[in-house]
Amino acid sequence: MIKKTMFVYGLVLMLALCLVYTRVTTRSLYLQLQSLQQQRDDFNVEWGRLLLQEARYAEPRYIEKVAREKLGMVFPVREKISVIRLP
């Protein structure tokens, strides 16, 4: 009888320890999930910012402005433009 009781107590203790371990692990994983979701949201915000920046850099006005200011480029005069027609 004592062996059965000790076995039951041992089993209950083991199940209690498993429950504590499961709760601690679950809490840890939940905190990690929240951290990763926040990181995902930050990346989405940065991605949106980069898309806006890309659209700005692709505008002809911006390209022309950079070409004039940084590269010193100008439109050629009409006399220096030649058109080549292919047969």
N, C-alpha and C positions, 0 to 999 in steps of 0.2 A: 504493500500500500504506500509506503514512504517513497519507494522508487518511482511509482506512478506520479505521486504528488511533486516530487523533485523534477521529474521529466516535464510535467505541465508547467511548473514555475520556470524552468529553463526555457521552454518553448515560448512562454509569454514574455520573458525577458528578451529573448532573441527577436521576437516580433516587435517589441517596443523599440529596440535599438534599430531595427530595419526601418521602422516608421520615422524615427528621428533623423536617420541618415537620408531617407527619401525627402523629408521636408527641407532639410538643409540644402540638399542638392537641387531641389526644385526652386528654392528661393534664389540660390546662386545663379541658376540658369535663367530665371526670370529677370534678374538684375542685368545679366549679360544681354538678354534679348532687348531690354529697354535701352541699353547703351548702344547696341547695334542699330536699333530703330532710329535713335537720335542721330547717329552717324549717317544713316541713309538719308534722313531728312536734310542734314547739312550738305550732303553731296548733291541732292536734288536742287537745293537752292543755288549751289555753286554752278551746277550744270545749266540752270536757267540763266545765270549771269553770263556764263561763257557763250551761250547761244546768242544772247543779245549783243555781246561784244563781237562775235563772229559776223553777225548781220551788219553791225556798224562798219566793220573793216571791209566788208564786201560792197559797200555803197560806192558808186562811181564818184560822188563828190568827195568822199573821204580819200579815195585813192588818188584823185587829182590833187587834192590839198597836200598830201604827203609827197607826191611826186614834185610839186612845185617848191615846197618849203625845205624838205630834207635832201632831195636829189637835185634841186635846181633845174628841173625840166620845164620846158615851155612848149607850147604848140608851135609847130613850124609855120612859117609864112606860106601863103597860098602858092607862091611861085616855086617853093621847094618841094611841094607835094607832087608826086607822080603816081599815076594810076596805071597799073599793068593789067591788061585784059588778056585772058587766056582764050585760045581758040576753041 
